[in-house]
């Protein structure tokens, strides 16, 4: 499993613009847990994508189960 720093270093990057005040608040709140704002954002965005994919997998499973039930297979 990759650590947070590896995730930030493994991909081509791009620039984004964020409100300065928000960045400062994040740095104050999470600065001791992350080396940089970029590392924090990579972590949060990775978790959001992972969570969303998990939810989609669950939704797909429910849909497949419902279809099989409607067809009388289960």
C-alpha positions in Angstrom: 0.0 0.0 0.0 1.3 3.5 -0.9 1.7 6.1 1.8 0.3 9.6 1.4 3.5 11.0 0.0 3.8 8.3 -2.6 0.4 9.1 -3.9 1.3 12.7 -4.4 4.5 11.8 -6.2 3.2 9.1 -8.5 1.1 11.1 -10.8 1.5 14.0 -13.2 0.1 17.1 -11.4 -1.9 20.1 -12.3 -2.5 23.5 -10.6 -5.8 24.5 -9.0 -6.8 27.8 -7.3 -8.3 27.6 -3.8 -9.4 30.4 -1.5 -6.5 31.5 0.7 -8.5 31.6 3.9 -9.7 28.0 3.4 -6.1 26.8 2.7 -4.9 28.5 5.9 -7.7 26.9 8.0 -6.8 23.5 6.6 -3.1 24.0 7.3 -4.0 25.0 10.9 -6.3 22.1 11.5 -4.4 19.4 9.7 -0.8 20.7 9.4 0.5 18.3 12.1 -0.9 15.3 10.2 0.2 16.2 6.7 3.4 17.6 5.3 1.6 20.0 3.0 -1.7 21.2 1.8 -1.1 19.2 -1.4 -0.6 16.0 0.5 -3.8 16.7 2.5 -5.8 17.3 -0.7 -4.4 14.1 -2.4 -5.5 12.1 0.6 -9.0 13.6 0.9 -9.7 13.3 -2.9 -8.4 9.8 -3.0 -10.7 8.8 -0.1 -13.7 10.5 -1.7 -13.1 8.7 -5.0 -12.6 5.4 -3.2 -15.7 5.9 -1.1 -17.8 6.8 -4.1 -16.6 3.7 -6.0 -17.5 1.5 -3.0 -21.0 3.0 -2.9 -21.4 2.5 -6.7 -20.3 -1.1 -6.3 -23.0 -1.6 -3.5 -25.6 0.0 -5.7 -24.7 -2.2 -8.6 -24.9 -5.3 -6.4 -28.4 -4.3 -5.2 -29.5 -3.7 -8.8 -28.1 -7.1 -10.0 -29.7 -8.8 -7.0 -33.1 -7.1 -7.7 -32.9 -8.1 -11.4 -32.1 -11.8 -10.5 -34.9 -11.8 -8.0 -37.4 -10.3 -10.6 -36.3 -13.1 -13.0 -36.9 -15.7 -10.4 -33.3 -16.8 -10.1 -33.1 -16.0 -6.4 
